[in-house]
Amino acid sequence: MQDFWQASGYGTLQRNDHGWLRVTPDYLRLLLARPELAPIAESGPNERALHAALQDNPLRAVADAELARVEDEDTADNYRHFLRLRKGLTDAVTLERYYLQLFRRGAIDIPPLFVDLLTHAIVRGLLDGCEDPYELRAGEMLFRRQRVSTEQGQVLAADAETIQAFADTGGFGNIGRLLQQQGTPLREMRMDVMSHENAQLYWLRESRHAWLLDLTHGRNGLPALSRLLEKWVKHFLGVTVRIEPQQSVEDPAWRWHVGLDVESSAILNDLYEDRDVDAARQARLISLFRLDFDNTAEVQADVAGKPVYLGLAVTEDQQLKLKPQNLLLNLPLVRASS
């Protein structure tokens, strides 16, 4: 089995009997090595000493006075965020338990970056052993913002950060930025649409985030995302669901819906309440999904036997940031209502 997403830190984590990922000192070291925390040339001696001590023992206590001695205040704040995350993870023991607690209490006290890093590791574990490159590319959507093109009936999702990097540097980092400033021509951006002819190259390309995923109905992207979301629900909630893409909803008994992002949540709420949604806004709803529960005994009585509709939408500037936590918080489960 080929490895993928090594940057997720999955290889530093351990599974418990439930299949959830236990935090380890090596996972904390990986977080410490990130550019937000790793020392740079301008870092002072106190910052360097703190970082070295935490790398040596990622679980060591850090006093407020020690943080106050860090020369750069923004860096000191980054360490405070790290220590808050560390405490939450070690108290919860597993990434999944901490993730659920974080959203269920409704007060997100860590930066969005850390949420994405946790999601990255969890999805990597969820897809361990997966040989379907479409599902792996769909998995990136759960922790990386997408830029979506909806021209001529085709819906293509591109990694937003990769698009921006190519725009700024031609894909060559600081060297590309320098060449661009000097007016040196750069190569054209290479982002291929994943297809049966090239999908297996996902394993081989150095930049796996350079693939376009076709989310047009009838293509491979939406079914792959559906399969992934089924696994996501099963992994966290122990509930078996079936999710299928839908182009429209014509259900006079529509009872429950969940938006997979901020935009679709607002659009579905307005449609459900029979409020006017203009054509331009409706066009931003790039897909609907139907979710059915295998065991209706797990569902609230007033929804049992009825589907849950999901939505996926882009912002006015064609951005898409999936919020997979919505599926864990907003399904009409019996245990969730008790």
Secondary structure, 3 states (H helix, E strand, C coil): CCCCCHHHCHHHCEECCCCCEECCHHHHHHHHCCCCCCCCCCCCHHHHHHHHHHHHCCCCCCCHHHHHCCCCHHHHHHHHHHHHHHHHHHHHCEHHHHHHHHHHCCCCCCCHHHHHHHHHHHHHHHCCCCCCHHHHHHHHCCCCCEEEECHHHCCEEEEHHHHHHHHHHCCCHHHHHHHHHCCCCCCCCCCEECCCCCHHHHHCCCCHHHEEEECCCCCCHHHHHHHHHHHHHHHHHCCCEEEEEECCCCCCCCCEEEECCHHHHHHHHHHHCCCCCCHHHHHCEEEEEEEEECCHHHECCCCCCCCEEEEEECCCCCEECCCCHHHHHCCCEHHHHC
